[in-house]
Amino acid sequence: MYNILIIEDDKAIRNELSVLLETFGYRAIVLNKFENVVEDIKELSYNLILLDINLPNQNGFDICKKIRETNNVPIIFVTSRNSEQDELRSIITGGSDFITKPYNKYILLEKIKRKLKESNPTNYKELVVKDVILDLHLSLIRYKDHEVELTRNEFRIMYYLFLNAGNYISKEKFMEDLWNDKFYIDENILCVNINRVRKKLEDIGLHDFIKTVRGRGYRI
Protein backbone atom coordinates (compact mmCIF):
# COMPACT_ATOMS: atom_id res chain seq x y z
CA MET A 1 0.00 0.00 0.00
CA TYR A 2 1.29 3.46 -0.91
CA ASN A 3 1.53 6.14 1.78
CA ILE A 4 0.47 9.62 0.67
CA LEU A 5 1.31 12.65 2.79
CA ILE A 6 -1.20 15.52 2.82
CA ILE A 7 0.20 18.97 3.62
CA GLU A 8 -2.91 21.16 3.69
CA ASP A 9 -3.93 23.63 6.41
CA ASP A 10 -7.66 23.67 5.57
CA LYS A 11 -9.13 20.97 7.84
CA ALA A 12 -12.15 20.31 5.59
CA ILE A 13 -9.97 19.79 2.51
CA ARG A 14 -7.52 17.64 4.53
CA ASN A 15 -10.36 15.38 5.60
CA GLU A 16 -11.81 15.28 2.08
CA LEU A 17 -8.46 14.25 0.59
CA SER A 18 -7.88 11.71 3.33
CA VAL A 19 -11.25 10.03 2.77
CA LEU A 20 -10.71 10.03 -1.01
CA LEU A 21 -7.31 8.39 -0.73
CA GLU A 22 -8.41 5.79 1.81
CA THR A 23 -11.44 4.94 -0.35
CA PHE A 24 -9.19 4.20 -3.31
CA GLY A 25 -6.70 2.02 -1.48
CA TYR A 26 -4.04 4.46 -0.31
CA ARG A 27 -2.90 5.17 3.22
CA ALA A 28 -3.34 8.88 4.00
CA ILE A 29 -0.87 10.58 6.33
CA VAL A 30 -2.13 13.96 7.51
CA LEU A 31 0.08 16.77 8.77
CA ASN A 32 -1.64 18.94 11.38
CA LYS A 33 1.17 21.34 12.33
CA PHE A 34 2.90 23.72 9.95
CA GLU A 35 5.55 25.51 12.03
CA ASN A 36 8.42 23.31 10.85
CA VAL A 37 7.10 21.17 8.02
CA VAL A 38 10.38 20.04 6.42
CA GLU A 39 11.81 18.81 9.72
CA ASP A 40 8.55 17.22 10.87
CA ILE A 41 8.09 15.09 7.76
CA LYS A 42 11.57 13.59 8.12
CA GLU A 43 10.02 11.37 10.77
CA LEU A 44 7.42 10.02 8.33
CA SER A 45 7.46 7.39 5.61
CA TYR A 46 5.60 8.34 2.42
CA ASN A 47 5.59 7.68 -1.33
CA LEU A 48 4.00 10.92 -2.57
CA ILE A 49 3.09 14.36 -1.22
CA LEU A 50 -0.03 16.43 -1.88
CA LEU A 51 1.07 19.99 -1.12
CA ASP A 52 -0.86 23.23 -0.80
CA ILE A 53 0.85 26.54 -1.65
CA ASN A 54 -0.83 28.85 0.89
CA LEU A 55 0.30 27.54 4.27
CA PRO A 56 0.90 29.23 7.64
CA ASN A 57 4.46 30.40 8.30
CA GLN A 58 5.88 29.13 5.01
CA ASN A 59 4.55 28.70 1.48
CA GLY A 60 4.44 25.43 -0.41
CA PHE A 61 7.03 26.54 -2.96
CA ASP A 62 9.70 27.00 -0.27
CA ILE A 63 8.75 23.69 1.34
CA CYS A 64 8.99 21.88 -1.99
CA LYS A 65 12.40 23.38 -2.72
CA LYS A 66 13.77 22.29 0.67
CA ILE A 67 12.36 18.78 0.33
CA ARG A 68 14.04 18.50 -3.06
CA GLU A 69 17.44 19.04 -1.46
CA THR A 70 17.34 15.50 -0.06
CA ASN A 71 14.30 13.72 -1.46
CA ASN A 72 12.97 12.90 -4.95
CA VAL A 73 9.49 11.85 -3.79
CA PRO A 74 6.71 12.95 -6.20
CA ILE A 75 5.08 16.22 -5.08
CA ILE A 76 1.71 17.27 -6.51
CA PHE A 77 0.58 20.81 -5.75
CA VAL A 78 -3.14 20.93 -4.88
CA THR A 79 -3.99 24.62 -4.65
CA SER A 80 -6.56 27.34 -5.24
CA ARG A 81 -3.87 29.43 -6.95
CA ASN A 82 -4.35 28.84 -10.64
CA SER A 83 -2.20 31.34 -12.53
CA GLU A 84 0.37 30.24 -15.11
CA GLN A 85 3.02 31.93 -12.97
CA ASP A 86 2.10 29.72 -10.01
CA GLU A 87 2.22 26.60 -12.15
CA LEU A 88 5.59 27.62 -13.59
CA ARG A 89 6.97 28.27 -10.12
CA SER A 90 5.78 24.86 -8.98
CA ILE A 91 7.88 23.29 -11.75
CA ILE A 92 10.93 25.44 -10.99
CA THR A 93 10.88 24.55 -7.29
CA GLY A 94 10.68 20.82 -8.04
CA GLY A 95 6.97 19.99 -8.16
CA SER A 96 5.97 16.88 -10.10
CA ASP A 97 2.47 18.04 -11.05
CA PHE A 98 -0.13 20.73 -10.39
CA ILE A 99 -3.92 20.67 -9.94
CA THR A 100 -6.24 23.50 -8.92
CA LYS A 101 -9.11 23.56 -6.43
CA PRO A 102 -11.87 22.68 -6.74
CA TYR A 103 -10.23 19.59 -8.23
CA ASN A 104 -11.82 16.73 -10.13
CA LYS A 105 -11.19 13.77 -7.88
CA TYR A 106 -10.72 11.35 -10.79
CA ILE A 107 -8.14 13.61 -12.44
CA LEU A 108 -6.29 13.91 -9.12
CA LEU A 109 -6.37 10.14 -8.61
CA GLU A 110 -5.02 9.59 -12.13
CA LYS A 111 -2.20 12.08 -11.52
CA ILE A 112 -1.33 10.27 -8.29
CA LYS A 113 -1.39 6.89 -10.03
CA ARG A 114 0.88 8.08 -12.85
CA LYS A 115 3.40 9.76 -10.55
CA LEU A 116 3.63 6.70 -8.32
CA LYS A 117 4.19 4.52 -11.37
CA GLU A 118 6.90 6.84 -12.69
CA SER A 119 8.68 6.88 -9.34
CA ASN A 120 8.43 3.12 -8.76
CA PRO A 121 12.03 1.91 -8.41
CA THR A 122 11.21 -1.41 -10.09
CA ASN A 123 11.08 0.58 -13.34
CA TYR A 124 14.71 1.61 -12.93
CA LYS A 125 18.08 -0.09 -13.00
CA GLU A 126 19.54 2.14 -10.31
CA LEU A 127 18.75 4.60 -7.53
CA VAL A 128 20.89 7.70 -7.00
CA VAL A 129 21.35 9.74 -3.81
CA LYS A 130 24.06 12.41 -3.49
CA ASP A 131 26.05 10.98 -6.44
CA VAL A 132 26.00 7.53 -4.84
CA ILE A 133 24.46 4.85 -7.07
CA LEU A 134 22.70 1.69 -5.93
CA ASP A 135 22.64 -0.79 -8.82
CA LEU A 136 19.37 -2.71 -8.46
CA HIS A 137 20.36 -5.50 -10.81
CA LEU A 138 23.94 -6.21 -9.75
CA SER A 139 23.58 -5.33 -6.03
CA LEU A 140 26.43 -2.84 -6.17
CA ILE A 141 27.14 0.54 -4.62
CA ARG A 142 29.00 2.86 -7.02
CA TYR A 143 30.71 6.11 -6.11
CA LYS A 144 32.87 8.01 -8.57
CA ASP A 145 35.23 5.43 -10.10
CA HIS A 146 34.77 2.84 -7.34
CA GLU A 147 32.19 0.16 -6.62
CA VAL A 148 31.55 -2.46 -3.95
CA GLU A 149 29.33 -5.54 -3.98
CA LEU A 150 26.63 -6.04 -1.35
CA THR A 151 25.37 -9.24 0.22
CA ARG A 152 21.64 -9.99 0.06
CA ASN A 153 20.97 -8.56 3.53
CA GLU A 154 23.15 -5.51 2.93
CA PHE A 155 21.40 -4.80 -0.36
CA ARG A 156 17.91 -5.00 1.16
CA ILE A 157 18.90 -2.59 3.91
CA MET A 158 20.52 -0.12 1.50
CA TYR A 159 17.58 -0.41 -0.90
CA TYR A 160 15.22 0.58 1.90
CA LEU A 161 17.43 3.52 2.88
CA PHE A 162 17.63 4.72 -0.73
CA LEU A 163 13.84 4.51 -1.10
CA ASN A 164 13.47 6.66 2.01
CA ALA A 165 16.40 9.01 1.40
CA GLY A 166 16.24 12.08 3.62
CA ASN A 167 14.02 10.40 6.22
CA TYR A 168 15.10 8.75 9.45
CA ILE A 169 14.14 5.06 9.64
CA SER A 170 13.90 3.59 13.12
CA LYS A 171 15.15 0.10 13.95
CA GLU A 172 11.55 -0.90 14.63
CA LYS A 173 10.45 0.35 11.21
CA PHE A 174 13.28 -1.55 9.53
CA MET A 175 12.34 -4.77 11.27
CA GLU A 176 8.65 -4.30 10.51
CA ASP A 177 9.05 -3.51 6.81
CA LEU A 178 11.90 -5.89 6.00
CA TRP A 179 10.10 -8.91 7.38
CA ASN A 180 8.13 -11.24 5.14
CA ASP A 181 7.87 -14.94 4.33
CA LYS A 182 11.19 -14.96 2.47
CA PHE A 183 13.19 -12.39 4.39
CA TYR A 184 13.58 -11.82 8.09
CA ILE A 185 15.70 -9.28 9.94
CA ASP A 186 16.12 -8.70 13.66
CA GLU A 187 17.94 -5.92 15.49
CA ASN A 188 21.24 -7.81 15.68
CA ILE A 189 21.22 -8.63 11.94
CA LEU A 190 20.35 -5.02 11.16
CA CYS A 191 23.20 -3.54 13.23
CA VAL A 192 25.79 -6.04 11.99
CA ASN A 193 24.91 -5.47 8.35
CA ILE A 194 24.81 -1.68 8.63
CA ASN A 195 28.27 -1.74 10.21
CA ARG A 196 29.53 -3.96 7.39
CA VAL A 197 28.05 -1.65 4.76
CA ARG A 198 29.61 1.38 6.46
CA LYS A 199 33.03 -0.29 6.24
CA LYS A 200 32.48 -1.07 2.55
CA LEU A 201 31.40 2.51 1.87
CA GLU A 202 34.47 3.87 3.63
CA ASP A 203 36.65 1.63 1.45
CA ILE A 204 35.35 3.47 -1.66
CA GLY A 205 35.67 6.93 -0.14
CA LEU A 206 32.20 7.37 1.39
CA HIS A 207 32.45 8.45 5.02
CA ASP A 208 29.36 9.09 7.16
CA PHE A 209 26.99 8.34 4.26
CA ILE A 210 24.69 6.45 6.63
CA LYS A 211 23.86 8.72 9.55
CA THR A 212 22.59 7.56 12.94
CA VAL A 213 20.73 9.67 15.49
CA ARG A 214 19.90 8.06 18.81
CA GLY A 215 16.16 7.69 19.24
CA ARG A 216 15.44 8.45 15.58
CA GLY A 217 17.22 5.80 13.55
CA TYR A 218 19.21 5.75 10.32
CA ARG A 219 19.15 7.93 7.22
CA ILE A 220 21.15 8.72 4.09
C-alpha positions in Angstrom: 0.0 0.0 0.0 1.3 3.5 -0.9 1.5 6.1 1.8 0.5 9.6 0.7 1.3 12.7 2.8 -1.2 15.5 2.8 0.2 19.0 3.6 -2.9 21.2 3.7 -3.9 23.6 6.4 -7.7 23.7 5.6 -9.1 21.0 7.8 -12.1 20.3 5.6 -10.0 19.8 2.5 -7.5 17.6 4.5 -10.4 15.4 5.6 -11.8 15.3 2.1 -8.5 14.3 0.6 -7.9 11.7 3.3 -11.2 10.0 2.8 -10.7 10.0 -1.0 -7.3 8.4 -0.7 -8.4 5.8 1.8 -11.4 4.9 -0.3 -9.2 4.2 -3.3 -6.7 2.0 -1.5 -4.0 4.5 -0.3 -2.9 5.2 3.2 -3.3 8.9 4.0 -0.9 10.6 6.3 -2.1 14.0 7.5 0.1 16.8 8.8 -1.6 18.9 11.4 1.2 21.3 12.3 2.9 23.7 9.9 5.5 25.5 12.0 8.4 23.3 10.9 7.1 21.2 8.0 10.4 20.0 6.4 11.8 18.8 9.7 8.5 17.2 10.9 8.1 15.1 7.8 11.6 13.6 8.1 10.0 11.4 10.8 7.4 10.0 8.3 7.5 7.4 5.6 5.6 8.3 2.4 5.6 7.7 -1.3 4.0 10.9 -2.6 3.1 14.4 -1.2 0.0 16.4 -1.9 1.1 20.0 -1.1 -0.9 23.2 -0.8 0.9 26.5 -1.6 -0.8 28.8 0.9 0.3 27.5 4.3 0.9 29.2 7.6 4.5 30.4 8.3 5.9 29.1 5.0 4.6 28.7 1.5 4.4 25.4 -0.4 7.0 26.5 -3.0 9.7 27.0 -0.3 8.8 23.7 1.3 9.0 21.9 -2.0 12.4 23.4 -2.7 13.8 22.3 0.7 12.4 18.8 0.3 14.0 18.5 -3.1 17.4 19.0 -1.5 17.3 15.5 -0.1 14.3 13.7 -1.5 13.0 12.9 -4.9 9.5 11.8 -3.8 6.7 13.0 -6.2 5.1 16.2 -5.1 1.7 17.3 -6.5 0.6 20.8 -5.7 -3.1 20.9 -4.9 -4.0 24.6 -4.7 -6.6 27.3 -5.2 -3.9 29.4 -6.9 -4.3 28.8 -10.6 -2.2 31.3 -12.5 0.4 30.2 -15.1 3.0 31.9 -13.0 2.1 29.7 -10.0 2.2 26.6 -12.1 5.6 27.6 -13.6 7.0 28.3 -10.1 5.8 24.9 -9.0 7.9 23.3 -11.7 10.9 25.4 -11.0 10.9 24.5 -7.3 10.7 20.8 -8.0 7.0 20.0 -8.2 6.0 16.9 -10.1 2.5 18.0 -11.0 -0.1 20.7 -10.4 -3.9 20.7 -9.9 -6.2 23.5 -8.9 -9.1 23.6 -6.4 -11.9 22.7 -6.7 -10.2 19.6 -8.2 -11.8 16.7 -10.1 -11.2 13.8 -7.9 -10.7 11.3 -10.8 -8.1 13.6 -12.4 -6.3 13.9 -9.1 -6.4 10.1 -8.6 -5.0 9.6 -12.1 -2.2 12.1 -11.5 -1.3 10.3 -8.3 -1.4 6.9 -10.0 0.9 8.1 -12.8 3.4 9.8 -10.6 3.6 6.7 -8.3 4.2 4.5 -11.4 6.9 6.8 -12.7 8.7 6.9 -9.3 8.4 3.1 -8.8 12.0 1.9 -8.4 11.2 -1.4 -10.1 11.1 0.6 -13.3 14.7 1.6 -12.9 18.1 -0.1 -13.0 19.5 2.1 -10.3 18.8 4.6 -7.5 20.9 7.7 -7.0 21.3 9.7 -3.8 24.1 12.4 -3.5 26.1 11.0 -6.4 26.0 7.5 -4.8 24.5 4.8 -7.1 22.7 1.7 -5.9 22.6 -0.8 -8.8 19.4 -2.7 -8.5 20.4 -5.5 -10.8 23.9 -6.2 -9.8 23.6 -5.3 -6.0 26.4 -2.8 -6.2 27.1 0.5 -4.6 29.0 2.9 -7.0 30.7 6.1 -6.1 32.9 8.0 -8.6 35.2 5.4 -10.1 34.8 2.8 -7.3 32.2 0.2 -6.6 31.5 -2.5 -4.0 29.3 -5.5 -4.0 26.6 -6.0 -1.3 25.4 -9.2 0.2 21.6 -10.0 0.1 21.0 -8.6 3.5 23.2 -5.5 2.9 21.4 -4.8 -0.4 17.9 -5.0 1.2 18.9 -2.6 3.9 20.5 -0.1 1.5 17.6 -0.4 -0.9 15.2 0.6 1.9 17.4 3.5 2.9 17.6 4.7 -0.7 13.8 4.5 -1.1 13.5 6.7 2.0 16.4 9.0 1.4 16.2 12.1 3.6 14.0 10.4 6.2 15.1 8.7 9.5 14.1 5.1 9.6 13.9 3.6 13.1 15.1 0.1 14.0 11.6 -0.9 14.6 10.5 0.3 11.2 13.3 -1.6 9.5 12.3 -4.8 11.3 8.6 -4.3 10.5 9.0 -3.5 6.8 11.9 -5.9 6.0 10.1 -8.9 7.4 8.1 -11.2 5.1 7.9 -14.9 4.3 11.2 -15.0 2.5 13.2 -12.4 4.4 13.6 -11.8 8.1 15.7 -9.3 9.9 16.1 -8.7 13.7 17.9 -5.9 15.5 21.2 -7.8 15.7 21.2 -8.6 11.9 20.3 -5.0 11.2 23.2 -3.5 13.2 25.8 -6.0 12.0 24.9 -5.5 8.4 24.8 -1.7 8.6 28.3 -1.7 10.2 29.5 -4.0 7.4 28.1 -1.7 4.8 29.6 1.4 6.5 33.0 -0.3 6.2 32.5 -1.1 2.5 31.4 2.5 1.9 34.5 3.9 3.6 36.6 1.6 1.4 35.4 3.5 -1.7 35.7 6.9 -0.1 32.2 7.4 1.4 32.5 8.4 5.0 29.4 9.1 7.2 27.0 8.3 4.3 24.7 6.4 6.6 23.9 8.7 9.5 22.6 7.6 12.9 20.7 9.7 15.5 19.9 8.1 18.8 16.2 7.7 19.2 15.4 8.5 15.6 17.2 5.8 13.5 19.2 5.7 10.3 19.1 7.9 7.2 21.1 8.7 4.1 
